[in-house]
Amino acid sequence: MSKYKCVIFDCDGVLVDSEALSNGVLVELGNHYGAKLDLSSAIKMFKGCSMNACIEKIETLINKPLPEDFESQYRALSMEAFKKYIKPIEGIKEVLDQLDLPFCVASSALEAKMRLNLELTGLLDKFEGRLFSCYTIQKWKPDPAIFLWAAESMGFKPEECLVVEDSYSGVTAAKAGGFDVFGYTADDIHHQLKGYATLEFDNMNQLISLIKQAK
């Protein structure tokens, strides 16, 4: 029997394969304003960050403020990209079908973005009523507040929950809240999670057995 009673999933990069798409849009827009980014460096810099943090980092690079409509430009372009190209993380549908514990999603993204991407990938019905967005509480990872809120709402203590994350800030948030956290490393190209999460795994099909084996 697993030690866990609930699983809290991050969304981008754990449920939906959106990191390259969203960061690609940030690269395109940021470079339009002089940031001189490439996709690899952008993923390392922005993965798991709030939109405000991403904007601040780009403004630091270009040493001037971005236009006030930068975020709305980003939202429009990224929505177009998601509608054309978004896919579920390989193996996640099978995981959710087999998982015999309560589960939810806790993300730094807007709830509207979560809903769109989960709907486009056929996953929304798995999470209806159990979507937790940092925007609702106005606290972002690495602050643990989003995971604490999700756990309490689901009716569990942090030590009873497992968080599944793919970003350094997400793992930091989970650890700060007293959660065990499994780091999904399939796209951890900069090895930011190595030795940092409770354990790391690179194939979503491994998750069910890892949960069952946890002591």
C-alpha positions in Angstrom: 0.0 0.0 0.0 1.3 3.4 -0.9 2.1 6.0 1.8 0.2 8.6 -0.3 -3.5 9.4 -0.1 -3.6 12.1 -2.8 -1.6 13.1 -5.9 -1.2 16.8 -6.9 -0.1 17.3 -10.5 1.5 20.4 -12.0 -0.1 21.1 -15.4 2.5 22.4 -17.9 5.1 19.8 -18.7 3.5 17.2 -16.5 0.0 16.8 -17.9 0.2 18.7 -21.2 3.3 19.1 -23.4 3.2 22.9 -23.5 6.6 24.1 -22.3 8.3 24.3 -25.7 5.2 25.9 -27.2 4.8 28.6 -24.5 8.5 29.3 -24.2 8.8 29.4 -28.0 6.3 32.3 -28.0 8.2 34.1 -25.2 11.4 33.7 -27.3 9.7 35.1 -30.4 8.1 38.0 -28.5 11.1 38.7 -26.3 13.5 38.8 -29.3 11.2 41.2 -31.1 12.0 43.6 -28.2 15.7 42.8 -28.2 16.1 39.9 -25.7 18.3 37.7 -27.9 17.0 34.4 -26.4 17.0 30.9 -27.8 14.6 28.1 -26.8 17.0 26.2 -24.6 18.0 29.2 -22.5 14.4 30.4 -22.3 13.2 27.1 -20.9 15.9 27.2 -18.3 15.1 30.8 -17.4 11.3 30.7 -17.5 10.2 27.2 -16.7 7.8 27.2 -13.7 7.8 31.0 -13.4 4.8 33.3 -13.2 4.1 35.6 -16.1 5.2 38.6 -14.1 8.5 36.9 -13.3 9.0 36.1 -17.0 8.3 39.7 -17.9 10.8 41.0 -15.3 13.5 38.7 -16.6 13.0 39.9 -20.2 13.0 43.5 -19.0 16.3 42.9 -17.2 17.8 41.4 -20.4 16.7 44.3 -22.6 17.3 46.9 -19.8 14.0 48.7 -20.4 10.2 48.1 -19.8 8.2 46.0 -22.1 5.1 47.5 -23.6 2.0 47.3 -21.4 0.3 44.9 -23.9 3.2 42.4 -23.8 1.2 39.9 -21.7 -1.9 40.2 -23.9 0.2 39.7 -27.0 1.8 36.6 -25.4 -1.6 35.2 -24.3 -3.1 35.6 -27.8 -0.1 34.0 -29.6 0.3 31.1 -27.1 -3.4 30.3 -27.3 -3.0 30.0 -31.1 0.0 27.7 -30.6 -1.8 25.5 -28.1 -4.9 25.1 -30.3 -2.7 23.9 -33.2 0.0 21.9 -31.5 -0.8 21.0 -27.8 -0.6 17.3 -26.9 -0.9 15.4 -23.6 2.3 14.2 -22.0 3.0 10.7 -23.3 1.6 8.1 -20.9 -0.4 10.5 -18.7 -3.9 9.3 -19.9 -3.0 5.8 -18.9 -1.7 7.0 -15.5 -4.9 8.9 -14.7 -7.0 5.9 -15.8 -5.0 3.6 -13.5 -4.6 5.9 -10.5 -6.7 4.7 -7.6 -6.1 7.8 -5.4 -7.8 11.2 -5.4 -5.9 13.6 -7.6 -6.0 17.3 -8.7 -4.0 19.9 -10.6 -2.2 22.9 -9.1 -0.6 25.3 -11.6 1.0 28.7 -11.9 -1.1 29.2 -15.0 -4.4 31.0 -15.4 -7.4 28.7 -14.8 -8.6 29.6 -18.3 -5.3 28.4 -19.8 -5.4 25.2 -17.7 -8.9 24.5 -18.9 -8.1 25.1 -22.5 -5.1 22.9 -22.6 -6.7 20.1 -20.6 -9.8 20.3 -22.8 -7.7 20.2 -26.0 -5.8 17.2 -24.8 -8.9 15.3 -23.6 -8.0 15.5 -19.9 -10.4 18.1 -18.5 -13.1 15.7 -17.4 -10.5 14.0 -15.2 -9.9 17.2 -13.2 -13.2 19.1 -13.3 -13.8 20.8 -9.9 -10.2 20.1 -8.9 -8.2 22.8 -10.7 -6.2 25.1 -8.5 -4.5 28.2 -10.0 -1.9 30.5 -8.4 -3.9 33.4 -9.9 -6.8 32.7 -7.6 -4.7 33.2 -4.4 -2.2 35.6 -6.0 0.8 33.5 -4.8 3.2 31.8 -7.1 5.7 29.0 -6.9 8.2 28.7 -5.3 5.8 29.8 -2.6 4.1 26.6 -1.3 0.7 28.2 -1.0 -0.8 26.7 -4.1 0.0 23.1 -3.0 -1.1 23.8 0.6 -4.4 25.1 -0.8 -4.9 22.2 -3.1 -4.1 19.7 -0.3 -6.5 21.3 2.2 -9.2 21.6 -0.5 -8.8 17.9 -1.3 -9.0 17.1 2.5 -5.5 15.9 3.1 -2.3 17.0 5.0 0.9 17.8 3.1 2.6 14.6 4.3 -0.3 12.6 2.9 0.1 14.0 -0.6 2.5 13.5 -3.5 3.3 16.4 -5.8 4.4 15.6 -9.4 6.4 18.5 -10.8 8.8 19.2 -13.7 10.3 22.6 -12.7 12.8 23.7 -10.1 10.5 26.3 -8.7 7.7 23.8 -8.5 9.9 21.3 -6.6 11.1 24.1 -4.3 7.4 25.0 -3.6 6.4 21.5 -2.8 9.4 20.9 -0.5 8.8 24.2 1.3 5.2 23.0 2.0 6.3 19.7 3.5 5.3 17.6 0.5 7.1 14.7 -1.1 7.7 15.6 -4.8 8.5 13.4 -7.7 10.4 15.3 -10.4 9.4 14.4 -14.0 12.6 14.8 -15.9 11.8 13.9 -19.5 12.5 17.5 -20.6 14.8 18.5 -17.8 17.5 19.3 -20.3 19.5 21.4 -17.9 19.4 18.7 -15.1 17.9 21.2 -12.6 16.0 18.5 -10.7 18.8 16.0 -10.3 19.2 15.1 -6.6 16.7 17.8 -5.7 13.3 16.1 -5.8 12.3 13.2 -3.5 13.0 11.1 -6.6 13.2 11.7 -10.3 11.6 9.7 -13.2 11.7 10.3 -16.9 8.9 8.1 -18.2 5.3 8.8 -17.2 4.5 5.1 -17.5 6.7 4.6 -14.4 4.6 6.8 -12.1 2.0 4.3 -10.9 4.6 1.7 -9.8 6.7 4.4 -8.1 3.6 5.6 -6.1 2.8 2.0 -5.1 6.4 1.3 -4.0 6.7 4.5 -1.9 7.2 3.8 1.8 
